[in-house]
């Protein structure tokens, strides 16, 4: 698996290509169909507008999402939810909703292509397979390397500005956070 560095992120070329294809399909639906122009920006930016669910709430640490927004963020970034919306739009024969759902899917595929996954309950990014790959397969083989659970517990990370959880099964709260 190979990737290139773009804007500070490792990119999986196949996933990035898929994101552009899906975006192109959405644009074609808007240009050739009855959908208004605002469908594309809403579908592409909409999933990240879930940050507004935590308006007025401060994150517990830099790079973390406020816990109130995590549920909304994760729901808007699950491909199954976007695909469900696409199937519903097809069932209702709503071309604008179809274009919106396809643009939404392009956002999700783009995020996965650069390694952004869902968030854990503390607001840290749960790595995707591509981010695990590009952060070093050695982490999986050697738990004592930088970035392991041990390092995260002791507030040591190779990426201090963007905390990343190591697994969804066992996650430790960030430094200074109060455990529920």
C-alpha positions as CSV (number, residue, x, y, z in Angstrom):
1,X,0.0,0.0,0.0
2,X,1.5,3.3,-1.0
3,X,0.5,6.9,-0.3
4,X,1.6,10.4,-0.8
5,X,1.8,13.3,1.6
6,X,-0.8,16.0,0.8
7,X,-1.4,18.9,3.2
8,X,0.3,17.0,6.0
9,X,-1.7,13.8,5.6
10,X,-0.9,10.4,4.0
11,X,-3.3,9.7,1.2
12,X,-4.4,6.4,-0.1
13,X,-4.6,7.0,-3.9
14,X,-7.4,4.5,-4.5
15,X,-9.6,6.0,-1.8
16,X,-8.8,9.5,-3.1
17,X,-9.7,8.5,-6.6
18,X,-13.0,7.0,-5.4
19,X,-13.7,10.3,-3.5
20,X,-13.3,12.3,-6.7
21,X,-15.4,9.8,-8.7
22,X,-18.2,10.0,-6.2
23,X,-17.9,13.8,-6.1
24,X,-18.1,13.9,-9.9
25,X,-21.2,11.8,-9.9
26,X,-22.8,14.2,-7.4
27,X,-21.8,17.2,-9.6
28,X,-23.2,15.5,-12.7
29,X,-26.5,14.9,-10.8
30,X,-26.6,18.6,-10.0
31,X,-25.6,19.9,-13.4
32,X,-27.8,17.5,-15.4
33,X,-30.8,17.2,-13.0
34,X,-33.2,19.4,-11.2
35,X,-31.0,19.7,-8.1
36,X,-30.0,23.3,-6.9
37,X,-26.3,24.3,-6.8
38,X,-26.2,24.4,-3.0
39,X,-26.6,20.7,-2.7
40,X,-22.9,20.1,-3.4
41,X,-21.5,22.4,-0.7
42,X,-24.1,21.2,1.8
43,X,-23.3,17.5,1.1
44,X,-19.5,18.1,1.2
45,X,-19.4,20.4,4.3
46,X,-22.5,19.2,6.1
47,X,-21.0,16.3,8.0
48,X,-18.5,18.7,9.5
49,X,-21.2,21.1,10.6
50,X,-21.9,18.7,13.4
51,X,-19.3,20.6,15.4
52,X,-22.1,23.1,15.9
53,X,-23.8,20.6,18.2
54,X,-21.2,21.6,20.8
55,X,-21.6,25.4,20.4
56,X,-20.4,27.0,23.6
57,X,-18.7,23.9,24.9
58,X,-14.9,23.9,25.1
59,X,-12.9,20.8,24.2
60,X,-11.1,19.1,27.1
61,X,-7.7,19.4,25.2
62,X,-6.4,20.7,21.9
63,X,-7.3,18.4,19.0
64,X,-10.3,16.9,20.8
65,X,-13.9,17.4,19.9
66,X,-16.3,18.4,22.7
67,X,-18.1,15.2,23.9
68,X,-21.5,16.6,23.2
69,X,-20.7,16.8,19.4
70,X,-19.1,13.3,19.2
71,X,-22.5,11.4,18.7
72,X,-23.5,13.7,15.9
73,X,-20.1,13.7,14.3
74,X,-19.9,9.9,14.3
75,X,-23.5,9.6,12.9
76,X,-22.7,12.0,10.1
77,X,-19.4,10.2,9.2
78,X,-20.7,6.6,9.0
79,X,-20.9,5.4,5.4
80,X,-23.9,3.1,6.4
81,X,-25.9,6.2,7.4
82,X,-25.1,8.0,4.1
83,X,-25.9,4.9,2.1
84,X,-29.2,4.6,4.0
85,X,-30.0,8.2,3.1
86,X,-29.1,7.4,-0.6
87,X,-31.4,4.3,-0.6
88,X,-34.2,6.4,1.0
89,X,-33.7,9.1,-1.6
90,X,-33.9,6.6,-4.4
91,X,-37.0,5.0,-2.9
92,X,-38.7,8.4,-2.7
93,X,-37.5,9.3,-6.2
94,X,-36.1,12.6,-4.9
95,X,-33.2,13.7,-7.2
96,X,-32.0,16.5,-4.9
97,X,-31.8,14.1,-2.0
98,X,-29.9,11.6,-4.2
99,X,-27.3,14.3,-5.2
100,X,-27.0,15.4,-1.5
101,X,-26.4,11.8,-0.3
102,X,-23.8,11.2,-3.0
103,X,-22.0,14.4,-2.1
104,X,-22.2,13.3,1.6
105,X,-20.6,10.0,0.6
106,X,-17.8,11.8,-1.2
107,X,-17.0,13.7,2.1
108,X,-16.8,10.4,4.0
109,X,-14.6,8.7,1.4
110,X,-12.3,11.8,1.3
111,X,-11.9,11.7,5.1
112,X,-11.1,8.0,5.1
113,X,-8.6,8.5,2.3
114,X,-6.5,10.9,4.4
115,X,-6.9,8.7,7.6
116,X,-9.7,10.5,9.4
117,X,-12.0,8.1,11.1
118,X,-14.7,8.4,13.7
119,X,-14.2,9.9,17.2
120,X,-14.1,8.1,20.5
121,X,-16.2,9.2,23.5
122,X,-13.4,11.6,24.6
123,X,-13.3,13.3,21.1
124,X,-10.1,11.8,19.9
125,X,-9.8,10.5,16.4
126,X,-10.1,6.7,16.1
127,X,-7.6,5.8,13.3
128,X,-8.6,4.2,10.1
129,X,-6.7,1.3,8.5
130,X,-4.9,3.8,6.3
131,X,-3.7,6.0,9.2
132,X,-2.6,2.9,11.1
133,X,-0.7,1.8,8.1
134,X,1.0,5.1,7.5
135,X,1.7,5.8,11.2
136,X,3.7,2.6,11.1
137,X,2.8,-1.1,11.1
138,X,5.5,-1.5,13.7
139,X,3.1,0.0,16.3
140,X,0.9,-3.1,15.9
141,X,3.9,-5.4,16.3
142,X,5.6,-3.5,19.1
143,X,3.3,-2.0,21.7
144,X,6.2,-0.2,23.3
145,X,7.0,2.1,20.4
146,X,5.9,5.8,20.5
147,X,2.2,6.1,20.0
148,X,1.2,2.9,21.8
149,X,-1.4,2.7,24.6
150,X,1.5,2.9,27.1
151,X,2.7,6.2,25.6
152,X,-0.8,7.6,25.4
153,X,-1.5,6.8,29.1
154,X,1.7,8.7,30.0
155,X,0.8,11.6,27.7
156,X,3.5,10.8,25.1
157,X,2.6,10.9,21.5
158,X,4.3,11.4,18.2
159,X,1.4,13.7,17.2
160,X,0.7,15.9,20.2
161,X,-1.6,18.4,18.4
162,X,-3.9,15.6,17.2
163,X,-4.6,12.9,19.7
164,X,-5.4,9.5,18.2
165,X,-7.0,6.7,20.0
166,X,-5.4,3.3,19.6
167,X,-8.5,1.1,19.6
168,X,-12.2,1.4,20.1
169,X,-12.2,-1.4,22.8
170,X,-9.9,0.2,25.3
171,X,-9.5,3.9,25.3
172,X,-7.9,6.1,28.0
173,X,-9.1,9.6,28.6
174,X,-6.8,12.4,27.6
175,X,-4.6,14.1,30.2
176,X,-6.7,16.3,32.5
177,X,-10.0,14.8,31.5
178,X,-12.3,13.4,34.2
179,X,-13.2,9.8,33.7
180,X,-17.0,9.2,33.6
